[in-house]
Amino acid sequence: MPCFITYVTSCEHAVANWKKGRSVTNGKDDCRSMIWCKMKQNLAGIFENGAKLWIPVNTLTFYAVPAMYRPLTLSFVTVGWMTYLSIVQHEEDHERKHS
């Protein structure tokens, strides 16, 4: 999860620089501080929600789902989880645009 926040924020920062014709590493200190801020705000909640989701999902999947369907089942849950992470990652951007 920290890797997701770091990766997405870094890529968004690099693409924004590229679109404006600047070096993709321009403003790397600002990018680092943004990553740190997002982790400080969201990381505890992400870990908590991750435990609430993945512990029951894995328990039920490995208990009740036949082995041949487990990858498919977990893939569906993973799509939902990645959607949640993306929403959390972009909450601040959404609030900034509508303020």
C-alpha positions in Angstrom: 0.0 0.0 0.0 2.8 2.5 0.7 4.2 1.4 -2.6 0.9 2.1 -4.4 0.7 5.6 -2.9 4.4 6.3 -3.8 4.1 4.9 -7.3 0.9 6.7 -8.3 1.8 10.0 -6.8 5.3 9.9 -8.5 3.8 9.0 -11.8 1.2 11.7 -11.6 3.8 14.3 -10.7 6.1 13.2 -13.6 3.3 13.2 -16.1 2.1 16.7 -15.0 5.7 17.9 -15.5 6.0 16.2 -18.9 2.7 17.8 -20.1 4.0 21.2 -19.1 7.3 20.6 -21.0 9.4 20.4 -17.8 11.8 17.7 -16.8 9.9 14.8 -15.2 12.0 15.1 -12.1 11.3 18.8 -11.7 10.0 19.6 -8.2 11.0 16.2 -6.7 11.1 17.7 -3.2 7.4 18.8 -3.6 6.6 15.3 -4.8 8.3 13.7 -1.8 6.4 16.0 0.6 3.1 15.2 -1.2 3.8 11.4 -0.8 4.7 11.8 2.8 1.5 13.9 3.5 -0.7 11.3 1.7 0.8 8.4 3.7 0.5 10.3 6.9 -3.2 11.0 6.2 -4.3 7.7 4.6 -1.9 4.8 5.6 -3.5 3.9 8.9 -7.0 3.8 7.4 -5.8 1.8 4.4 -4.1 -0.8 6.6 -7.2 -1.0 8.8 -9.6 -1.4 5.9 -7.2 -3.9 4.3 -7.3 -6.1 7.3 -11.1 -5.8 7.5 -11.4 -6.8 3.9 -8.6 -9.3 3.2 -8.8 -11.4 6.4 -12.4 -12.4 5.9 -12.1 -12.7 2.1 -9.1 -15.0 2.3 -10.6 -17.0 5.0 -13.8 -17.6 3.1 -12.1 -18.1 -0.2 -9.7 -20.8 1.1 -12.5 -22.4 3.1 -15.4 -22.4 0.8 -14.3 -21.8 -2.8 -12.9 -24.7 -4.8 -9.2 -24.3 -5.7 -9.8 -23.9 -9.4 -12.0 -20.8 -8.8 -9.9 -19.1 -6.1 -7.8 -17.0 -8.5 -10.9 -15.7 -10.2 -12.6 -14.9 -6.9 -9.6 -13.1 -5.5 -9.2 -11.2 -8.8 -12.7 -9.8 -8.5 -12.1 -8.7 -5.0 -8.7 -7.2 -6.0 -10.4 -5.0 -8.7 -12.6 -3.6 -6.0 -9.7 -3.1 -3.6 -7.6 -1.3 -6.3 -10.7 0.9 -7.0 -10.8 1.8 -3.3 -7.1 2.6 -3.2 -7.5 4.8 -6.3 -10.4 6.7 -4.7 -8.4 7.3 -1.5 -5.4 8.3 -3.5 -7.4 11.0 -5.4 -9.7 12.3 -2.6 -7.6 15.3 -2.0 -7.4 16.1 -5.8 -11.2 15.9 -6.0 -11.7 18.2 -3.0 -9.2 20.7 -4.4 -11.0 20.9 -7.8 -14.4 21.4 -6.3 -13.3 24.1 -3.8 
